[in-house]
Amino acid sequence: MDRDIFICHNCPMTRTMATIGTKWKPIIIYTIGKKKVRFGVIHAKMGIISKKVLTDQLRELEEDGIVKREVFKELPPRVEYSLTPKGLELLPILNMLTRWNQKHHGNTSGKGLRVR
């Protein structure tokens, strides 16, 4: 069965999904929230993401102006991540998606979710 593929470079939804539409980016944005957070904290809170994938996703979010990476000239080096104003605008949207999930899927506490 052939499936039509929808690709429109001028479509706002396509551009949005290209920016934050991976399985990890919304979770990373939500995890950082309104705080300055170190890599290890993000990794520990997310649990199942590999360090390489987290690093790659953070770099892409930084390139897209969603996340700010701040390097401190200390020994050992310290790096903190925070959301830019552009990234902070996404938090209410992610909160609405969370409320939508709770409304339609109830409390899933204790249930394992498979992330593909």
Biopython code that builds the backbone (N, CA, C, O; Angstrom):
import numpy as np
from Bio.PDB.StructureBuilder import StructureBuilder

atoms = [
    (1, "MET", "N", (0.849, -1.179, 0.000)),
    (1, "MET", "CA", (0.000, 0.000, 0.000)),
    (1, "MET", "C", (0.893, 1.240, 0.000)),
    (1, "MET", "O", (1.745, 1.389, 0.876)),
    (2, "ASP", "N", (0.705, 2.118, -0.965)),
    (2, "ASP", "CA", (1.479, 3.349, -1.024)),
    (2, "ASP", "C", (0.907, 4.363, -0.042)),
    (2, "ASP", "O", (-0.304, 4.488, 0.136)),
    (3, "ARG", "N", (1.829, 5.077, 0.584)),
    (3, "ARG", "CA", (1.406, 6.135, 1.501)),
    (3, "ARG", "C", (1.905, 7.455, 0.952)),
    (3, "ARG", "O", (3.047, 7.565, 0.505)),
    (4, "ASP", "N", (1.049, 8.447, 0.988)),
    (4, "ASP", "CA", (1.478, 9.780, 0.579)),
    (4, "ASP", "C", (2.393, 10.341, 1.658)),
    (4, "ASP", "O", (2.125, 10.206, 2.852)),
    (5, "ILE", "N", (3.454, 10.958, 1.228)),
    (5, "ILE", "CA", (4.383, 11.579, 2.165)),
    (5, "ILE", "C", (4.175, 13.079, 2.088)),
    (5, "ILE", "O", (4.273, 13.679, 1.017)),
    (6, "PHE", "N", (3.888, 13.675, 3.230)),
    (6, "PHE", "CA", (3.639, 15.109, 3.289)),
    (6, "PHE", "C", (4.910, 15.821, 3.724)),
    (6, "PHE", "O", (5.358, 15.683, 4.862)),
    (7, "ILE", "N", (5.479, 16.578, 2.808)),
    (7, "ILE", "CA", (6.646, 17.384, 3.131)),
    (7, "ILE", "C", (6.394, 18.769, 2.562)),
    (7, "ILE", "O", (6.230, 18.937, 1.354)),
    (8, "CYS", "N", (6.366, 19.732, 3.422)),
    (8, "CYS", "CA", (6.150, 21.107, 2.991)),
    (8, "CYS", "C", (7.065, 21.996, 3.814)),
    (8, "CYS", "O", (6.850, 22.177, 5.013)),
    (9, "HIS", "N", (8.074, 22.545, 3.180)),
    (9, "HIS", "CA", (9.063, 23.339, 3.901)),
    (9, "HIS", "C", (8.483, 24.639, 4.447)),
    (9, "HIS", "O", (9.050, 25.233, 5.364)),
    (10, "ASN", "N", (7.362, 25.083, 3.893)),
    (10, "ASN", "CA", (6.740, 26.313, 4.370)),
    (10, "ASN", "C", (5.643, 26.055, 5.390)),
    (10, "ASN", "O", (5.038, 26.999, 5.898)),
    (11, "CYS", "N", (5.382, 24.814, 5.691)),
    (11, "CYS", "CA", (4.314, 24.458, 6.629)),
    (11, "CYS", "C", (4.804, 24.636, 8.065)),
    (11, "CYS", "O", (5.813, 24.042, 8.443)),
    (12, "PRO", "N", (4.111, 25.442, 8.872)),
    (12, "PRO", "CA", (4.542, 25.651, 10.252)),
    (12, "PRO", "C", (4.624, 24.353, 11.063)),
    (12, "PRO", "O", (5.526, 24.195, 11.885)),
    (13, "MET", "N", (3.693, 23.431, 10.838)),
    (13, "MET", "CA", (3.726, 22.175, 11.598)),
    (13, "MET", "C", (4.949, 21.352, 11.216)),
    (13, "MET", "O", (5.590, 20.757, 12.082)),
    (14, "THR", "N", (5.276, 21.313, 9.936)),
    (14, "THR", "CA", (6.460, 20.577, 9.493)),
    (14, "THR", "C", (7.717, 21.166, 10.117)),
    (14, "THR", "O", (8.584, 20.429, 10.587)),
    (15, "ARG", "N", (7.818, 22.495, 10.122)),
    (15, "ARG", "CA", (8.994, 23.140, 10.719)),
    (15, "ARG", "C", (9.045, 22.896, 12.226)),
    (15, "ARG", "O", (10.121, 22.681, 12.785)),
    (16, "THR", "N", (7.892, 22.930, 12.880)),
    (16, "THR", "CA", (7.845, 22.669, 14.322)),
    (16, "THR", "C", (8.324, 21.260, 14.631)),
    (16, "THR", "O", (9.145, 21.058, 15.526)),
    (17, "MET", "N", (7.815, 20.295, 13.895)),
    (17, "MET", "CA", (8.205, 18.910, 14.145)),
    (17, "MET", "C", (9.669, 18.677, 13.810)),
    (17, "MET", "O", (10.321, 17.850, 14.447)),
    (18, "ALA", "N", (10.199, 19.393, 12.820)),
    (18, "ALA", "CA", (11.624, 19.275, 12.500)),
    (18, "ALA", "C", (12.481, 19.821, 13.639)),
    (18, "ALA", "O", (13.601, 19.360, 13.855)),
    (19, "THR", "N", (11.953, 20.802, 14.365)),
    (19, "THR", "CA", (12.701, 21.423, 15.460)),
    (19, "THR", "C", (12.589, 20.630, 16.755)),
    (19, "THR", "O", (13.600, 20.399, 17.417)),
    (20, "ILE", "N", (11.388, 20.208, 17.130)),
    (20, "ILE", "CA", (11.207, 19.557, 18.443)),
    (20, "ILE", "C", (10.524, 18.203, 18.351)),
    (20, "ILE", "O", (10.092, 17.664, 19.370)),
    (21, "GLY", "N", (10.417, 17.642, 17.156)),
    (21, "GLY", "CA", (9.601, 16.455, 16.965)),
    (21, "GLY", "C", (10.266, 15.110, 17.174)),
    (21, "GLY", "O", (9.678, 14.085, 16.830)),
    (22, "THR", "N", (11.476, 15.072, 17.729)),
    (22, "THR", "CA", (12.066, 13.763, 18.008)),
    (22, "THR", "C", (11.452, 13.202, 19.284)),
    (22, "THR", "O", (10.746, 13.909, 20.004)),
    (23, "LYS", "N", (11.719, 11.945, 19.558)),
    (23, "LYS", "CA", (11.135, 11.352, 20.766)),
    (23, "LYS", "C", (11.739, 11.922, 22.040)),
    (23, "LYS", "O", (11.126, 11.817, 23.103)),
    (24, "TRP", "N", (12.926, 12.526, 21.966)),
    (24, "TRP", "CA", (13.594, 12.995, 23.179)),
    (24, "TRP", "C", (13.501, 14.495, 23.419)),
    (24, "TRP", "O", (13.492, 14.926, 24.572)),
    (25, "LYS", "N", (13.432, 15.293, 22.376)),
    (25, "LYS", "CA", (13.524, 16.745, 22.555)),
    (25, "LYS", "C", (12.450, 17.330, 23.471)),
    (25, "LYS", "O", (12.794, 18.130, 24.342)),
    (26, "PRO", "N", (11.172, 16.980, 23.326)),
    (26, "PRO", "CA", (10.193, 17.536, 24.262)),
    (26, "PRO", "C", (10.485, 17.149, 25.715)),
    (26, "PRO", "O", (10.271, 17.946, 26.628)),
    (27, "ILE", "N", (10.969, 15.938, 25.923)),
    (27, "ILE", "CA", (11.283, 15.485, 27.283)),
    (27, "ILE", "C", (12.486, 16.246, 27.824)),
    (27, "ILE", "O", (12.511, 16.598, 29.003)),
    (28, "ILE", "N", (13.474, 16.503, 26.990)),
    (28, "ILE", "CA", (14.643, 17.281, 27.412)),
    (28, "ILE", "C", (14.214, 18.695, 27.786)),
    (28, "ILE", "O", (14.610, 19.207, 28.833)),
    (29, "ILE", "N", (13.413, 19.322, 26.942)),
    (29, "ILE", "CA", (12.936, 20.679, 27.212)),
    (29, "ILE", "C", (12.160, 20.704, 28.523)),
    (29, "ILE", "O", (12.377, 21.582, 29.358)),
    (30, "TYR", "N", (11.265, 19.751, 28.703)),
    (30, "TYR", "CA", (10.450, 19.659, 29.918)),
    (30, "TYR", "C", (11.330, 19.419, 31.143)),
    (30, "TYR", "O", (11.065, 19.976, 32.208)),
    (31, "THR", "N", (12.365, 18.603, 31.008)),
    (31, "THR", "CA", (13.271, 18.295, 32.121)),
    (31, "THR", "C", (14.076, 19.518, 32.536)),
    (31, "THR", "O", (14.266, 19.759, 33.728)),
    (32, "ILE", "N", (14.547, 20.289, 31.570)),
    (32, "ILE", "CA", (15.304, 21.500, 31.903)),
    (32, "ILE", "C", (14.378, 22.521, 32.557)),
    (32, "ILE", "O", (14.728, 23.113, 33.578)),
    (33, "GLY", "N", (13.219, 22.726, 31.984)),
    (33, "GLY", "CA", (12.245, 23.652, 32.553)),
    (33, "GLY", "C", (12.798, 25.054, 32.719)),
    (33, "GLY", "O", (13.460, 25.577, 31.823)),
    (34, "LYS", "N", (12.529, 25.657, 33.854)),
    (34, "LYS", "CA", (12.939, 27.037, 34.122)),
    (34, "LYS", "C", (14.247, 27.109, 34.894)),
    (34, "LYS", "O", (14.604, 28.168, 35.411)),
    (35, "LYS", "N", (14.963, 25.998, 34.978)),
    (35, "LYS", "CA", (16.188, 25.947, 35.786)),
    (35, "LYS", "C", (17.422, 25.922, 34.901)),
    (35, "LYS", "O", (17.341, 25.724, 33.689)),
    (36, "LYS", "N", (18.572, 26.130, 35.544)),
    (36, "LYS", "CA", (19.862, 25.837, 34.920)),
    (36, "LYS", "C", (20.242, 24.457, 35.419)),
    (36, "LYS", "O", (20.274, 24.215, 36.625)),
    (37, "VAL", "N", (20.528, 23.557, 34.501)),
    (37, "VAL", "CA", (20.720, 22.154, 34.856)),
    (37, "VAL", "C", (21.993, 21.627, 34.207)),
    (37, "VAL", "O", (22.306, 21.950, 33.061)),
    (38, "ARG", "N", (22.711, 20.819, 34.955)),
    (38, "ARG", "CA", (23.913, 20.183, 34.418)),
    (38, "ARG", "C", (23.530, 18.915, 33.652)),
    (38, "ARG", "O", (22.471, 18.325, 33.868)),
    (39, "PHE", "N", (24.427, 18.523, 32.757)),
    (39, "PHE", "CA", (24.203, 17.361, 31.901)),
    (39, "PHE", "C", (23.836, 16.125, 32.719)),
    (39, "PHE", "O", (22.877, 15.425, 32.394)),
    (40, "GLY", "N", (24.600, 15.855, 33.783)),
    (40, "GLY", "CA", (24.371, 14.663, 34.595)),
    (40, "GLY", "C", (22.988, 14.627, 35.220)),
    (40, "GLY", "O", (22.402, 13.555, 35.378)),
    (41, "VAL", "N", (22.464, 15.791, 35.575)),
    (41, "VAL", "CA", (21.122, 15.865, 36.164)),
    (41, "VAL", "C", (20.068, 15.531, 35.108)),
    (41, "VAL", "O", (19.128, 14.779, 35.367)),
    (42, "ILE", "N", (20.238, 16.100, 33.921)),
    (42, "ILE", "CA", (19.295, 15.796, 32.832)),
    (42, "ILE", "C", (19.323, 14.300, 32.538)),
    (42, "ILE", "O", (18.276, 13.663, 32.420)),
    (43, "HIS", "N", (20.514, 13.751, 32.422)),
    (43, "HIS", "CA", (20.666, 12.326, 32.111)),
    (43, "HIS", "C", (20.043, 11.457, 33.201)),
    (43, "HIS", "O", (19.357, 10.481, 32.896)),
    (44, "ALA", "N", (20.275, 11.800, 34.457)),
    (44, "ALA", "CA", (19.730, 11.009, 35.571)),
    (44, "ALA", "C", (18.204, 11.068, 35.605)),
    (44, "ALA", "O", (17.553, 10.052, 35.849)),
    (45, "LYS", "N", (17.630, 12.240, 35.365)),
    (45, "LYS", "CA", (16.171, 12.373, 35.406)),
    (45, "LYS", "C", (15.500, 11.637, 34.254)),
    (45, "LYS", "O", (14.402, 11.100, 34.405)),
    (46, "MET", "N", (16.170, 11.614, 33.096)),
    (46, "MET", "CA", (15.569, 10.952, 31.938)),
    (46, "MET", "C", (15.785, 9.444, 31.980)),
    (46, "MET", "O", (14.985, 8.685, 31.432)),
    (47, "GLY", "N", (16.845, 9.015, 32.616)),
    (47, "GLY", "CA", (17.050, 7.594, 32.853)),
    (47, "GLY", "C", (17.496, 6.752, 31.681)),
    (47, "GLY", "O", (18.620, 6.250, 31.688)),
    (48, "ILE", "N", (16.658, 6.578, 30.675)),
    (48, "ILE", "CA", (16.961, 5.567, 29.659)),
    (48, "ILE", "C", (17.636, 6.101, 28.405)),
    (48, "ILE", "O", (17.939, 5.318, 27.505)),
    (49, "ILE", "N", (17.879, 7.386, 28.310)),
    (49, "ILE", "CA", (18.537, 7.949, 27.127)),
    (49, "ILE", "C", (20.048, 7.757, 27.253)),
    (49, "ILE", "O", (20.603, 7.920, 28.340)),
    (50, "SER", "N", (20.708, 7.418, 26.167)),
    (50, "SER", "CA", (22.166, 7.265, 26.217)),
    (50, "SER", "C", (22.817, 8.645, 26.267)),
    (50, "SER", "O", (22.223, 9.634, 25.838)),
    (51, "LYS", "N", (24.024, 8.706, 26.786)),
    (51, "LYS", "CA", (24.742, 9.979, 26.878)),
    (51, "LYS", "C", (25.003, 10.557, 25.493)),
    (51, "LYS", "O", (24.932, 11.772, 25.305)),
    (52, "LYS", "N", (25.303, 9.706, 24.534)),
    (52, "LYS", "CA", (25.570, 10.181, 23.172)),
    (52, "LYS", "C", (24.325, 10.812, 22.560)),
    (52, "LYS", "O", (24.396, 11.893, 21.975)),
    (53, "VAL", "N", (23.200, 10.147, 22.693)),
    (53, "VAL", "CA", (21.956, 10.677, 22.129)),
    (53, "VAL", "C", (21.582, 11.977, 22.832)),
    (53, "VAL", "O", (21.175, 12.937, 22.178)),
    (54, "LEU", "N", (21.715, 12.019, 24.157)),
    (54, "LEU", "CA", (21.413, 13.242, 24.897)),
    (54, "LEU", "C", (22.310, 14.383, 24.428)),
    (54, "LEU", "O", (21.834, 15.498, 24.214)),
    (55, "THR", "N", (23.591, 14.113, 24.268)),
    (55, "THR", "CA", (24.529, 15.128, 23.781)),
    (55, "THR", "C", (24.112, 15.633, 22.404)),
    (55, "THR", "O", (24.084, 16.840, 22.165)),
    (56, "ASP", "N", (23.792, 14.718, 21.504)),
    (56, "ASP", "CA", (23.385, 15.099, 20.145)),
    (56, "ASP", "C", (22.109, 15.942, 20.162)),
    (56, "ASP", "O", (22.015, 16.949, 19.460)),
    (57, "GLN", "N", (21.134, 15.527, 20.963)),
    (57, "GLN", "CA", (19.863, 16.248, 21.023)),
    (57, "GLN", "C", (20.049, 17.642, 21.633)),
    (57, "GLN", "O", (19.448, 18.610, 21.167)),
    (58, "LEU", "N", (20.882, 17.741, 22.675)),
    (58, "LEU", "CA", (21.160, 19.049, 23.276)),
    (58, "LEU", "C", (21.849, 19.969, 22.271)),
    (58, "LEU", "O", (21.539, 21.159, 22.207)),
    (59, "ARG", "N", (22.766, 19.436, 21.500)),
    (59, "ARG", "CA", (23.445, 20.247, 20.466)),
    (59, "ARG", "C", (22.451, 20.765, 19.433)),
    (59, "ARG", "O", (22.507, 21.930, 19.039)),
    (60, "GLU", "N", (21.547, 19.901, 18.998)),
    (60, "GLU", "CA", (20.546, 20.325, 18.013)),
    (60, "GLU", "C", (19.624, 21.389, 18.597)),
    (60, "GLU", "O", (19.289, 22.361, 17.921)),
    (61, "LEU", "N", (19.216, 21.207, 19.847)),
    (61, "LEU", "CA", (18.369, 22.208, 20.498)),
    (61, "LEU", "C", (19.111, 23.531, 20.653)),
    (61, "LEU", "O", (18.513, 24.601, 20.531)),
    (62, "GLU", "N", (20.405, 23.457, 20.921)),
    (62, "GLU", "CA", (21.217, 24.670, 21.017)),
    (62, "GLU", "C", (21.306, 25.353, 19.643)),
    (62, "GLU", "O", (21.150, 26.570, 19.546)),
    (63, "GLU", "N", (21.552, 24.583, 18.599)),
    (63, "GLU", "CA", (21.629, 25.134, 17.236)),
    (63, "GLU", "C", (20.321, 25.798, 16.816)),
    (63, "GLU", "O", (20.329, 26.779, 16.072)),
    (64, "ASP", "N", (19.201, 25.263, 17.292)),
    (64, "ASP", "CA", (17.888, 25.808, 16.947)),
    (64, "ASP", "C", (17.461, 26.952, 17.864)),
    (64, "ASP", "O", (16.367, 27.496, 17.708)),
    (65, "GLY", "N", (18.313, 27.319, 18.814)),
    (65, "GLY", "CA", (18.010, 28.442, 19.690)),
    (65, "GLY", "C", (17.015, 28.138, 20.793)),
    (65, "GLY", "O", (16.408, 29.053, 21.349)),
    (66, "ILE", "N", (16.841, 26.861, 21.118)),
    (66, "ILE", "CA", (15.903, 26.444, 22.161)),
    (66, "ILE", "C", (16.614, 26.332, 23.507)),
    (66, "ILE", "O", (16.049, 26.679, 24.544)),
    (67, "VAL", "N", (17.840, 25.853, 23.487)),
    (67, "VAL", "CA", (18.632, 25.619, 24.698)),
    (67, "VAL", "C", (19.898, 26.461, 24.649)),
    (67, "VAL", "O", (20.512, 26.633, 23.596)),
    (68, "LYS", "N", (20.273, 26.980, 25.807)),
    (68, "LYS", "CA", (21.536, 27.715, 25.948)),
    (68, "LYS", "C", (22.505, 26.830, 26.719)),
    (68, "LYS", "O", (22.156, 26.258, 27.752)),
    (69, "ARG", "N", (23.719, 26.727, 26.209)),
    (69, "ARG", "CA", (24.783, 25.950, 26.859)),
    (69, "ARG", "C", (25.791, 26.944, 27.407)),
    (69, "ARG", "O", (26.366, 27.730, 26.654)),
    (70, "GLU", "N", (26.008, 26.912, 28.719)),
    (70, "GLU", "CA", (26.935, 27.834, 29.372)),
    (70, "GLU", "C", (28.102, 27.046, 29.960)),
    (70, "GLU", "O", (27.913, 26.172, 30.806)),
    (71, "VAL", "N", (29.306, 27.367, 29.499)),
    (71, "VAL", "CA", (30.516, 26.689, 29.956)),
    (71, "VAL", "C", (31.224, 27.601, 30.947)),
    (71, "VAL", "O", (31.482, 28.768, 30.652)),
    (72, "PHE", "N", (31.538, 27.063, 32.127)),
    (72, "PHE", "CA", (32.249, 27.811, 33.156)),
    (72, "PHE", "C", (33.715, 27.415, 33.122)),
    (72, "PHE", "O", (34.049, 26.234, 33.029)),
    (73, "LYS", "N", (34.570, 28.394, 33.196)),
    (73, "LYS", "CA", (36.016, 28.130, 33.151)),
    (73, "LYS", "C", (36.489, 27.756, 34.546)),
    (73, "LYS", "O", (37.054, 28.568, 35.277)),
    (74, "GLU", "N", (36.244, 26.522, 34.881)),
    (74, "GLU", "CA", (36.615, 25.961, 36.180)),
    (74, "GLU", "C", (37.302, 24.629, 35.940)),
    (74, "GLU", "O", (37.222, 24.061, 34.851)),
    (75, "LEU", "N", (37.961, 24.150, 36.946)),
    (75, "LEU", "CA", (38.524, 22.801, 36.915)),
    (75, "LEU", "C", (37.888, 22.003, 38.033)),
    (75, "LEU", "O", (38.009, 22.406, 39.190)),
    (76, "PRO", "N", (37.230, 20.916, 37.765)),
    (76, "PRO", "CA", (36.890, 20.407, 36.433)),
    (76, "PRO", "C", (35.866, 21.326, 35.749)),
    (76, "PRO", "O", (35.142, 22.062, 36.419)),
    (77, "PRO", "N", (35.814, 21.278, 34.423)),
    (77, "PRO", "CA", (34.888, 22.147, 33.689)),
    (77, "PRO", "C", (33.440, 21.884, 34.094)),
    (77, "PRO", "O", (33.049, 20.751, 34.374)),
    (78, "ARG", "N", (32.662, 22.954, 34.119)),
    (78, "ARG", "CA", (31.243, 22.835, 34.470)),
    (78, "ARG", "C", (30.431, 23.418, 33.317)),
    (78, "ARG", "O", (30.737, 24.494, 32.804)),
    (79, "VAL", "N", (29.400, 22.692, 32.926)),
    (79, "VAL", "CA", (28.511, 23.135, 31.850)),
    (79, "VAL", "C", (27.085, 23.082, 32.376)),
    (79, "VAL", "O", (26.669, 22.092, 32.979)),
    (80, "GLU", "N", (26.346, 24.151, 32.144)),
    (80, "GLU", "CA", (24.936, 24.186, 32.531)),
    (80, "GLU", "C", (24.076, 24.478, 31.309)),
    (80, "GLU", "O", (24.463, 25.227, 30.412)),
    (81, "TYR", "N", (22.911, 23.870, 31.303)),
    (81, "TYR", "CA", (21.953, 24.067, 30.222)),
    (81, "TYR", "C", (20.724, 24.769, 30.781)),
    (81, "TYR", "O", (20.275, 24.483, 31.891)),
    (82, "SER", "N", (20.197, 25.684, 29.999)),
    (82, "SER", "CA", (18.953, 26.359, 30.354)),
    (82, "SER", "C", (18.188, 26.633, 29.065)),
    (82, "SER", "O", (18.741, 26.556, 27.968)),
    (83, "LEU", "N", (16.923, 26.950, 29.217)),
    (83, "LEU", "CA", (16.119, 27.269, 28.048)),
    (83, "LEU", "C", (16.282, 28.743, 27.706)),
    (83, "LEU", "O", (16.348, 29.594, 28.593)),
    (84, "THR", "N", (16.345, 29.030, 26.435)),
    (84, "THR", "CA", (16.356, 30.404, 25.957)),
    (84, "THR", "C", (14.924, 30.945, 26.060)),
    (84, "THR", "O", (14.001, 30.176, 26.330)),
    (85, "PRO", "N", (14.724, 32.242, 25.851)),
    (85, "PRO", "CA", (13.339, 32.741, 25.819)),
    (85, "PRO", "C", (12.471, 31.973, 24.814)),
    (85, "PRO", "O", (11.300, 31.700, 25.075)),
    (86, "LYS", "N", (13.054, 31.633, 23.678)),
    (86, "LYS", "CA", (12.349, 30.833, 22.665)),
    (86, "LYS", "C", (11.969, 29.463, 23.231)),
    (86, "LYS", "O", (10.863, 28.978, 22.992)),
    (87, "GLY", "N", (12.879, 28.843, 23.976)),
    (87, "GLY", "CA", (12.607, 27.547, 24.588)),
    (87, "GLY", "C", (11.574, 27.636, 25.694)),
    (87, "GLY", "O", (10.737, 26.745, 25.843)),
    (88, "LEU", "N", (11.631, 28.718, 26.478)),
    (88, "LEU", "CA", (10.662, 28.903, 27.563)),
    (88, "LEU", "C", (9.234, 29.016, 27.027)),
    (88, "LEU", "O", (8.283, 28.628, 27.705)),
    (89, "GLU", "N", (9.084, 29.546, 25.812)),
    (89, "GLU", "CA", (7.753, 29.637, 25.203)),
    (89, "GLU", "C", (7.140, 28.261, 24.963)),
    (89, "GLU", "O", (5.919, 28.136, 24.868)),
    (90, "LEU", "N", (7.967, 27.240, 24.865)),
    (90, "LEU", "CA", (7.459, 25.884, 24.630)),
    (90, "LEU", "C", (6.893, 25.231, 25.892)),
    (90, "LEU", "O", (6.081, 24.311, 25.794)),
    (91, "LEU", "N", (7.312, 25.692, 27.078)),
    (91, "LEU", "CA", (6.875, 25.038, 28.320)),
    (91, "LEU", "C", (5.359, 25.001, 28.485)),
    (91, "LEU", "O", (4.825, 23.938, 28.803)),
    (92, "PRO", "N", (4.630, 26.114, 28.284)),
    (92, "PRO", "CA", (3.169, 26.018, 28.418)),
    (92, "PRO", "C", (2.549, 25.035, 27.424)),
    (92, "PRO", "O", (1.564, 24.368, 27.738)),
    (93, "ILE", "N", (3.126, 24.948, 26.233)),
    (93, "ILE", "CA", (2.618, 24.018, 25.222)),
    (93, "ILE", "C", (2.843, 22.578, 25.679)),
    (93, "ILE", "O", (1.947, 21.741, 25.565)),
    (94, "LEU", "N", (4.039, 22.290, 26.195)),
    (94, "LEU", "CA", (4.327, 20.940, 26.698)),
    (94, "LEU", "C", (3.467, 20.620, 27.913)),
    (94, "LEU", "O", (3.044, 19.476, 28.086)),
    (95, "ASN", "N", (3.200, 21.620, 28.762)),
    (95, "ASN", "CA", (2.306, 21.405, 29.906)),
    (95, "ASN", "C", (0.891, 21.074, 29.434)),
    (95, "ASN", "O", (0.224, 20.222, 30.020)),
    (96, "MET", "N", (0.430, 21.750, 28.369)),
    (96, "MET", "CA", (-0.897, 21.430, 27.816)),
    (96, "MET", "C", (-0.931, 20.005, 27.269)),
    (96, "MET", "O", (-1.921, 19.296, 27.448)),
    (97, "LEU", "N", (0.141, 19.583, 26.605)),
    (97, "LEU", "CA", (0.202, 18.207, 26.105)),
    (97, "LEU", "C", (0.181, 17.203, 27.255)),
    (97, "LEU", "O", (-0.432, 16.141, 27.150)),
    (98, "THR", "N", (0.854, 17.545, 28.349)),
    (98, "THR", "CA", (0.853, 16.674, 29.529)),
    (98, "THR", "C", (-0.555, 16.562, 30.101)),
    (98, "THR", "O", (-1.010, 15.468, 30.436)),
    (99, "ARG", "N", (-1.251, 17.708, 30.213)),
    (99, "ARG", "CA", (-2.630, 17.683, 30.731)),
    (99, "ARG", "C", (-3.550, 16.902, 29.784)),
    (99, "ARG", "O", (-4.434, 16.176, 30.238)),
    (100, "TRP", "N", (-3.343, 17.053, 28.475)),
    (100, "TRP", "CA", (-4.135, 16.298, 27.508)),
    (100, "TRP", "C", (-3.942, 14.800, 27.728)),
    (100, "TRP", "O", (-4.909, 14.038, 27.724)),
    (101, "ASN", "N", (-2.690, 14.379, 27.919)),
    (101, "ASN", "CA", (-2.401, 12.965, 28.152)),
    (101, "ASN", "C", (-3.076, 12.473, 29.430)),
    (101, "ASN", "O", (-3.659, 11.389, 29.450)),
    (102, "GLN", "N", (-2.998, 13.267, 30.492)),
    (102, "GLN", "CA", (-3.621, 12.861, 31.755)),
    (102, "GLN", "C", (-5.133, 12.735, 31.603)),
    (102, "GLN", "O", (-5.743, 11.828, 32.169)),
    (103, "LYS", "N", (-5.735, 13.640, 30.843)),
    (103, "LYS", "CA", (-7.181, 13.606, 30.628)),
    (103, "LYS", "C", (-7.600, 12.362, 29.848)),
    (103, "LYS", "O", (-8.587, 11.712, 30.192)),
    (104, "HIS", "N", (-6.858, 12.036, 28.811)),
    (104, "HIS", "CA", (-7.278, 10.960, 27.915)),
    (104, "HIS", "C", (-6.686, 9.595, 28.243)),
    (104, "HIS", "O", (-7.192, 8.571, 27.785)),
    (105, "HIS", "N", (-5.633, 9.578, 29.021)),
    (105, "HIS", "CA", (-4.999, 8.303, 29.348)),
    (105, "HIS", "C", (-4.933, 8.052, 30.844)),
    (105, "HIS", "O", (-4.402, 7.030, 31.280)),
    (106, "GLY", "N", (-5.464, 8.970, 31.631)),
    (106, "GLY", "CA", (-5.500, 8.789, 33.070)),
    (106, "GLY", "C", (-4.123, 8.785, 33.697)),
    (106, "GLY", "O", (-3.131, 9.170, 33.079)),
    (107, "ASN", "N", (-4.090, 8.345, 34.926)),
    (107, "ASN", "CA", (-2.837, 8.274, 35.672)),
    (107, "ASN", "C", (-2.110, 7.006, 35.259)),
    (107, "ASN", "O", (-2.601, 5.899, 35.479)),
    (108, "THR", "N", (-0.950, 7.170, 34.665)),
    (108, "THR", "CA", (-0.183, 6.007, 34.211)),
    (108, "THR", "C", (0.968, 5.696, 35.152)),
    (108, "THR", "O", (1.902, 4.986, 34.779)),
    (109, "SER", "N", (0.906, 6.224, 36.376)),
    (109, "SER", "CA", (1.984, 5.964, 37.331)),
    (109, "SER", "C", (2.168, 4.471, 37.510)),
    (109, "SER", "O", (1.205, 3.723, 37.676)),
    (110, "GLY", "N", (3.418, 4.053, 37.474)),
    (110, "GLY", "CA", (3.725, 2.647, 37.686)),
    (110, "GLY", "C", (3.661, 1.813, 36.424)),
    (110, "GLY", "O", (4.119, 0.670, 36.408)),
    (111, "LYS", "N", (3.096, 2.373, 35.365)),
    (111, "LYS", "CA", (3.040, 1.644, 34.100)),
    (111, "LYS", "C", (4.258, 2.018, 33.277)),
    (111, "LYS", "O", (4.571, 3.198, 33.118)),
    (112, "GLY", "N", (4.931, 1.031, 32.764)),
    (112, "GLY", "CA", (6.083, 1.295, 31.915)),
    (112, "GLY", "C", (5.641, 1.704, 30.520)),
    (112, "GLY", "O", (4.720, 1.114, 29.955)),
    (113, "LEU", "N", (6.289, 2.697, 29.978)),
    (113, "LEU", "CA", (6.025, 3.119, 28.614)),
    (113, "LEU", "C", (7.207, 2.734, 27.751)),
    (113, "LEU", "O", (8.359, 2.879, 28.161)),
    (114, "ARG", "N", (6.930, 2.259, 26.594)),
    (114, "ARG", "CA", (8.003, 1.906, 25.668)),
    (114, "ARG", "C", (8.221, 3.085, 24.724)),
    (114, "ARG", "O", (7.322, 3.482, 23.982)),
    (115, "VAL", "N", (9.416, 3.629, 24.766)),
    (115, "VAL", "CA", (9.771, 4.732, 23.878)),
    (115, "VAL", "C", (10.513, 4.140, 22.701)),
    (115, "VAL", "O", (11.533, 3.474, 22.875)),
    (116, "ARG", "N", (10.009, 4.376, 21.515)),
    (116, "ARG", "CA", (10.615, 3.788, 20.318)),
    (116, "ARG", "C", (11.568, 4.734, 19.668)),
    (116, "ARG", "O", (12.167, 4.400, 18.646)),
]
sb = StructureBuilder()
sb.init_structure("model")
sb.init_model(0)
sb.init_chain("A")
sb.init_seg("    ")
for serial, (resi, resn, name, xyz) in enumerate(atoms, 1):
    if name == "N":
        sb.init_residue(resn, " ", resi, " ")
    sb.init_atom(name, np.array(xyz, "f"), 0.0, 1.0, " ", f" {name:<3s}", serial, name[0])
structure = sb.get_structure()
